[in-house]
Amino acid sequence: MTNPVFERLSALAEPFRVRLLRVLAREELAVGEIARVLQSPQPTVSRHLKQLDAGEWVLRRRVGTATYYRMVVEALPEEARQLWSVVLAGVEADADAASAWAEDLRRLDGVVAARVADSAELFRRLGGRWDDVRHELFGDTFVLATVAALLPPGQRFADLGCGTGALLPVLAGAASVVYGIDREAAMLEVAAQRTSDLPNVELRQGQLDALPLPPVSVDVALCQLVLHHVEEPGRVFREVARVLAPSGRFVVVDMVEHEREEYRDTMGHRHLGFSLDAVRGFASACGMRLLSWRAIPADPAALGPSLFVAVVGR
Ligand SMILES: C[S@@+](CC[C@H](N)C(=O)[O-])C[C@H]1O[C@@H](n2cnc3c(N)ncnc32)[C@H](O)[C@@H]1O
């Protein structure tokens, strides 16, 4: 007969089973739920669970047709508990395993959230982890559509230097027409694929200092992360003043002044960001005014310099 210590060692010698046990030490889960948390096929999960069950690492509970598994460390035999604490300490000290574990926990929260019927209980339980669950369940891009719905409907937008057109579908939801303008055919091709089912998006190839738009044809012009590429931004402002309706707005999003000289060589930047005074100067030189300027709180995950959003009008 095999000495049980070798069976226990063998059960914990597989990283997947250790991950599985860590999750089950947190939460009682059905096989399908475990599969979602660990992003593994159910047969794989079942195979590993079978071995853990045989070694009495997990407790089983049947509810109707479903079986739920959990690990109760306190209920393990003394030697198994000691072995588990050694393995756990080793895994917790491993930086790579730490980020994978954080991902497992995020998915675990999502799985548990999906089955908690009472929302008050759900939010009490999640607290500050709701942001992660929201990201897990819905991603982040829908927030743009939420904010776009706040815009007054029926306006004419122009996205100047639209690039691959990430903003065009968002703007299209609130606009009568959205012009996406860029000088690069390769960018416009991607934008065209992205907006192929949006009849109110018009893509036009052209330069920002000679906009392919008639006078007074736009209510809101947007220039996001483009102006620092333009040799003479004042010429773009002049063109915007030509195409903008009298009550129109020009929204500029760009980097605040910074000192990353290397961006000139690595990304062809012509300007190392812009100060409030510089934007005010461009506006007043073509008969417009800087109406507002706001620093955008830096995204903790972002590596680039801070951004600002400026609104220019008459
Ligand atoms: C950094 S990308 C930004 C794209 C988009 N606005 C965004 O926020 O993702 C800059 C875009 O501006 C375009 N661009 C730069 N200078 C331009 C100019 N003078 N006229 C037209 N497009 C220009 C480039 O082709 C590129 O697609």
The ligand as an SDF file (V2000), in Angstrom:
LIG
                    3D

 27 29  0  0  0  0  0  0  0  0999 V2000
   -1.9730   59.4260  -32.6340 C   0  0  0  0  0  0  0  0  0  0  0  0
   -3.1260   59.1810  -33.9030 S   0  0  0  0  0  0  0  0  0  0  0  0
   -4.6000   59.5760  -33.0300 C   0  0  0  0  0  0  0  0  0  0  0  0
   -5.8100   58.9590  -33.6370 C   0  0  0  0  0  0  0  0  0  0  0  0
   -7.1230   59.1880  -32.9010 C   0  0  0  0  0  0  0  0  0  0  0  0
   -7.4950   60.5670  -32.8610 N   0  0  0  0  0  0  0  0  0  0  0  0
   -7.0740   58.6250  -31.5000 C   0  0  0  0  0  0  0  0  0  0  0  0
   -7.3150   59.3440  -30.5370 O   0  0  0  0  0  0  0  0  0  0  0  0
   -6.8320   57.4040  -31.3500 O   0  0  0  0  0  0  0  0  0  0  0  0
   -2.8160   60.5840  -34.9010 C   0  0  0  0  0  0  0  0  0  0  0  0
   -3.5970   60.5430  -36.2090 C   0  0  0  0  0  0  0  0  0  0  0  0
   -3.5480   61.8400  -36.8000 O   0  0  0  0  0  0  0  0  0  0  0  0
   -3.2930   61.7240  -38.1780 C   0  0  0  0  0  0  0  0  0  0  0  0
   -2.6220   62.9720  -38.6090 N   0  0  0  0  0  0  0  0  0  0  0  0
   -1.4790   63.4950  -38.1100 C   0  0  0  0  0  0  0  0  0  0  0  0
   -1.1950   64.6540  -38.7170 N   0  0  0  0  0  0  0  0  0  0  0  0
   -2.1880   64.8860  -39.6170 C   0  0  0  0  0  0  0  0  0  0  0  0
   -2.4560   65.9210  -40.5520 C   0  0  0  0  0  0  0  0  0  0  0  0
   -1.6520   66.9630  -40.6660 N   0  0  0  0  0  0  0  0  0  0  0  0
   -3.5680   65.8280  -41.3080 N   0  0  0  0  0  0  0  0  0  0  0  0
   -4.4000   64.7640  -41.1950 C   0  0  0  0  0  0  0  0  0  0  0  0
   -4.2020   63.7570  -40.3270 N   0  0  0  0  0  0  0  0  0  0  0  0
   -3.0960   63.8080  -39.5550 C   0  0  0  0  0  0  0  0  0  0  0  0
   -2.4080   60.4910  -38.3040 C   0  0  0  0  0  0  0  0  0  0  0  0
   -2.4790   59.9240  -39.5940 O   0  0  0  0  0  0  0  0  0  0  0  0
   -3.0050   59.5780  -37.2150 C   0  0  0  0  0  0  0  0  0  0  0  0
   -4.0120   58.7570  -37.7350 O   0  0  0  0  0  0  0  0  0  0  0  0
  1  2  1  0
  2  3  1  0
  2 10  1  0
  3  4  1  0
  4  5  1  0
  5  6  1  0
  5  7  1  0
  7  8  2  0
  7  9  1  0
 10 11  1  0
 11 12  1  0
 11 26  1  0
 12 13  1  0
 13 14  1  0
 13 24  1  0
 14 15  1  0
 14 23  1  0
 15 16  2  0
 16 17  1  0
 17 18  1  0
 17 23  2  0
 18 19  1  0
 18 20  2  0
 20 21  1  0
 21 22  2  0
 22 23  1  0
 24 25  1  0
 24 26  1  0
 26 27  1  0
M  CHG  2   2   1   9  -1
M  END
$$$$
